[in-house]
């Protein structure tokens, strides 16, 4: 993929650039057996929420406040801001630990305690921009050009049955986003529902192959994906993707059931075996033996490695005037060579 040149090194990546980077995965063939890595976790590996939730202390909040103030003093346009514009010298070690957990550990974490009760939304959005830049390149999230997106019920479902699920209050089944990392900051909870669910796509794969290897083979072949009316002008409304790639050590997955299933609105019929695989895949991911379920509190930040972690959300009901709101970043991670 082509990256921004020296004159715009921090420009957020387009949706297409992020997707091409995310799906540019080395694949040598299906794994010869179960994958045993830190990312292949099951719920029994955690004694309590304390095992994956990391509180932010007063000193860390103060460091973020100072970085936000510094970013504002630069006077730069938001899309020109880079990690150097959010200096966090006292948090270098902590951020490196978060990065290791995401890239080579279990693949997800929750930070607790961002002061969203005293930050206005512009400040919270700037915080998410600065936090995302600590991990890589930010990306645009939709045709409207949002870099820090709002996850809320916009009423889109009443206007378009194929609306993106993050803009509705409907259940969003287990999926991965087409970026290396996704971060969510909870500003307000729903009156009811809106529960977050996470599961290891590596552990789910292992279980699928244990139970039904005949179905698991479909994870290494093309599956049509509904582009939800966001394809380029003149392009087909769906595209083939291959859910799994294995490079000899790491299994990387792109799975988004709701958008696989909805290709039927374009006249594309999925084979019965593929539909059976998806039913089994989601049942395993939702099994309490594999997945975790919890409600994000205001001030919680959930960060996931999309290659190895699935996430979902239950349907929710809002309280008028206090609607559920999360802020989201998408990040692509590159090595020093820009790959």
C-alpha positions in Angstrom: 0.0 0.0 0.0 1.1 3.6 -0.5 1.6 5.7 2.7 1.5 9.4 3.1 4.7 11.2 2.0 7.0 13.2 4.2 4.8 16.3 3.9 1.9 14.5 5.5 3.3 11.6 7.7 0.4 11.7 10.1 -2.5 11.8 7.7 -5.2 9.3 8.7 -5.3 6.4 6.4 -8.3 5.9 4.2 -10.8 3.1 4.7 -9.2 1.3 1.6 -5.7 1.8 2.9 -6.5 0.3 6.2 -8.3 -2.6 4.7 -5.5 -3.4 2.3 -3.0 -3.3 5.1 -5.1 -5.4 7.5 -5.8 -8.1 4.9 -2.2 -8.2 3.6 -1.5 -11.3 5.7 1.1 -14.0 5.1 -0.5 -17.4 4.6 1.4 -20.7 4.2 -1.5 -23.0 4.7 -3.8 -24.2 7.5 -2.2 -24.9 10.9 -1.1 -28.5 11.4 -2.8 -28.6 14.8 -4.1 -26.5 17.7 -2.5 -23.1 18.1 -1.0 -22.6 21.6 -0.2 -18.9 22.1 -1.2 -16.3 24.6 -3.9 -15.1 22.2 -5.6 -18.5 22.4 -7.2 -17.7 25.8 -10.4 -19.0 27.3 -12.5 -17.4 30.0 -11.2 -19.8 32.6 -7.8 -18.1 32.2 -9.2 -15.1 34.2 -10.1 -15.2 37.9 -12.0 -11.9 37.7 -12.3 -8.6 35.8 -9.2 -7.4 37.6 -7.2 -9.8 35.3 -7.9 -7.7 32.2 -8.9 -4.3 33.6 -6.1 -1.8 34.3 -7.0 1.2 36.4 -5.5 4.6 35.5 -4.0 6.4 38.4 -4.0 10.1 39.2 -0.5 10.5 37.9 -1.4 8.9 34.6 -4.5 11.0 34.2 -2.4 14.1 34.9 0.0 13.0 32.2 -2.8 12.7 29.7 -4.2 16.1 30.7 -0.8 17.6 30.1 -0.5 15.9 26.7 -3.9 17.2 25.6 -3.0 20.7 26.6 0.3 20.5 24.7 -1.5 19.2 21.6 -3.9 22.2 21.7 -1.0 24.6 22.1 0.7 23.3 18.9 -2.2 24.9 16.9 -2.0 22.2 14.3 -5.0 20.9 12.4 -6.2 17.7 14.1 -5.2 15.5 11.1 -1.6 16.8 11.2 -1.1 15.8 14.8 1.4 13.0 15.5 2.6 11.1 18.5 5.2 13.8 19.2 2.3 16.3 19.7 1.0 14.1 22.6 4.2 13.8 24.7 3.8 11.2 27.5 7.3 10.7 28.8 6.2 9.3 32.2 4.0 6.7 30.5 6.5 5.2 28.0 6.9 2.0 30.0 3.2 1.6 30.6 2.3 2.2 27.0 4.9 -0.3 25.9 3.3 -2.9 28.2 -0.1 -2.2 26.6 1.4 -2.5 23.2 3.0 -5.9 24.0 -0.3 -7.2 25.5 -2.1 -6.2 22.3 0.4 -7.4 19.8 1.9 -10.6 21.3 -0.2 -11.2 24.4 -3.9 -12.0 24.8 -4.8 -9.3 22.3 -7.1 -7.0 24.4 -7.2 -4.8 27.4 -9.5 -2.4 29.3 -8.2 0.8 30.9 -10.4 2.2 33.6 -10.8 5.7 34.9 -10.6 8.3 32.1 -12.3 11.4 33.6 -15.1 11.7 31.1 -17.2 13.4 33.8 -15.1 16.5 33.6 -13.9 16.3 30.0 -16.2 17.7 27.4 -16.6 15.6 24.2 -14.0 17.6 22.3 -11.5 16.9 25.0 -12.4 13.2 25.1 -12.1 13.0 21.4 -8.7 14.6 21.4 -7.6 12.2 24.2 -8.7 9.2 22.0 -6.8 10.7 19.0 -3.6 11.0 21.2 -4.0 7.6 22.7 -4.5 5.9 19.3 -1.4 7.6 17.9 0.7 5.9 20.6 0.1 2.6 18.8 0.3 3.5 15.1 -1.5 5.4 12.3 -5.1 6.5 12.8 -7.7 5.7 10.2 -10.8 7.1 8.7 -13.9 5.2 9.8 -16.6 5.9 7.2 -17.3 7.9 4.0 -18.0 11.0 6.2 -14.3 11.1 7.1 -14.7 10.6 10.8 -11.3 9.7 12.5 -12.7 9.6 16.0 -16.1 8.1 15.4 -19.2 8.2 17.5 -20.7 4.8 18.3 -24.3 5.5 19.1 -27.9 4.9 17.8 -28.3 7.5 15.1 -31.7 6.2 14.0 -30.1 4.9 10.8 -31.8 1.6 11.1 -35.2 3.2 10.5 -33.9 4.7 7.3 -31.7 1.9 5.9 -32.0 -1.8 6.8 -28.3 -2.2 5.8 -27.0 0.6 8.0 -23.7 0.0 9.7 -24.4 -1.7 13.0 -22.4 0.7 15.1 -24.9 3.4 14.2 -27.9 1.4 15.5 -29.1 0.0 18.8 -29.3 -3.6 17.4 -27.2 -6.5 18.5 -23.9 -6.7 16.7 -22.7 -10.3 16.5 -19.1 -11.3 16.9 -16.8 -9.7 14.4 -13.5 -8.0 13.7 -13.0 -4.5 12.3 -10.7 -4.1 9.2 -7.9 -2.4 11.1 -5.2 -3.7 13.3 -6.5 -2.1 16.5 -9.9 -0.7 17.6 -10.3 1.4 20.7 -13.6 2.4 22.4 -14.0 5.0 25.1 -17.3 4.8 27.0 -18.8 8.3 27.6 -22.3 7.1 28.6 -24.0 3.7 29.1 -27.4 2.8 27.7 -30.3 2.6 30.1 -30.2 -1.2 29.5 -28.2 -3.6 27.4 -25.2 -2.6 25.3 -23.1 -5.3 26.9 -19.6 -5.8 25.5 -18.4 -9.3 24.6 -15.0 -10.4 23.6 -13.5 -13.8 22.6 -10.3 -15.1 21.2 -10.6 -15.9 17.5 -7.6 -18.2 17.9 -9.4 -20.2 20.7 -12.6 -20.3 18.7 -10.7 -21.6 15.7 -9.1 -24.4 17.8 -12.5 -25.5 19.0 -14.1 -25.4 15.5 -11.3 -27.6 14.2 -11.7 -30.0 17.2 -15.5 -30.3 16.6 -15.9 -29.9 12.9 -12.7 -29.7 10.8 -14.9 -30.3 7.7 -16.5 -26.9 8.4 -13.3 -25.2 9.5 -11.8 -25.5 6.1 -14.2 -22.8 4.8 -12.3 -20.3 7.0 -9.4 -20.5 4.5 -11.5 -19.9 1.4 -13.2 -16.8 -0.1 -16.4 -15.6 1.6 -18.5 -12.8 0.1 -18.8 -9.7 2.3 -21.6 -7.1 2.0 -20.0 -3.7 1.8 -23.2 -2.1 3.2 -23.6 0.5 0.5 -20.1 2.0 1.1 -18.4 0.6 -2.0 -16.6 3.0 -4.4 -18.7 4.4 -7.2 -19.3 1.9 -9.9 -17.9 -1.0 -7.8 -19.7 -4.2 -6.8 -21.7 -4.0 -3.6 -19.8 -7.0 -2.1 -16.3 -8.4 -2.1 -14.6 -11.7 -1.4 -12.4 -12.0 1.7 -10.6 -14.9 3.2 -11.3 -15.1 7.0 -8.1 -16.8 8.2 -4.4 -16.6 7.4 -1.6 -18.6 9.1 2.0 -17.6 8.8 3.5 -20.6 10.6 3.1 -19.0 14.1 0.2 -16.6 14.2 -3.4 -17.1 13.1 -5.0 -13.8 11.9 -8.7 -13.7 11.4 -11.2 -11.3 9.7 -14.7 -12.4 10.6 -17.9 -10.3 10.5 -20.9 -12.5 10.5 -23.6 -9.9 10.0 -22.0 -8.6 6.8 -21.3 -12.1 5.5 -24.9 -13.1 6.0 -26.4 -10.0 4.5 -24.9 -10.5 1.0 -28.1 -12.4 0.2 -29.7 -9.0 -0.4 -27.5 -8.8 -3.5 -28.6 -12.2 -4.7 -25.6 -14.0 -3.4 -26.5 -17.3 -1.8 -24.1 -18.7 0.7 -23.5 -22.5 0.7 -25.4 -24.3 3.5 -22.1 -25.6 4.9 -20.8 -22.0 5.2 -24.0 -21.0 7.0 -23.5 -23.9 9.3 -20.0 -22.9 10.0 -21.1 -19.4 10.9 -23.7 -20.7 13.3 -21.1 -22.9 15.0 -18.5 -20.1 15.1 -20.8 -17.7 16.8 -22.1 -20.3 19.2 -18.5 -21.1 20.3 -17.6 -17.4 20.6 -20.7 -16.7 22.8 -20.2 -19.7 25.0 -19.2 -18.5 28.5 -16.4 -21.1 28.4 -14.8 -19.0 25.7 -16.0 -15.5 25.8 -16.2 -12.7 28.3 -19.2 -10.4 28.8 -19.2 -7.1 30.7 -20.6 -3.5 30.5 -18.2 -0.8 29.9 -18.4 1.9 32.5 -18.1 5.6 31.7 -14.4 6.3 31.5 -13.5 2.7 30.4 -11.3 2.3 27.3 -11.4 -1.1 25.5 -8.6 -1.7 23.0 -8.6 -4.9 20.8 -6.2 -6.5 18.4 -8.7 -7.3 15.6 -6.4 -10.0 14.2 -6.8 -12.3 17.2 -9.8 -10.9 19.1 -13.5 -11.0 18.3 -16.0 -8.5 19.8 -19.7 -8.2 19.9 -22.4 -6.0 21.5 -25.8 -6.8 22.8 -28.9 -4.8 21.8 -29.6 -1.8 24.0 -32.3 0.7 24.9 -31.4 4.3 25.5 -32.6 6.8 28.0 -33.9 9.9 26.2 -31.5 12.8 26.6 -28.8 10.5 28.0 -28.2 8.2 25.0 -25.4 5.6 25.0 -22.2 7.1 23.5 -18.8 5.6 22.8 -15.9 7.2 20.9 -13.9 5.0 18.6 -10.4 5.0 17.0 -9.1 2.6 14.4 -5.3 2.2 14.2 -3.0 0.5 11.7 0.4 -0.7 13.1 3.5 -0.6 10.9 7.0 -1.8 11.4 10.0 0.6 11.0 10.0 -0.2 7.2 6.4 1.0 7.0 5.0 -2.4 6.3 
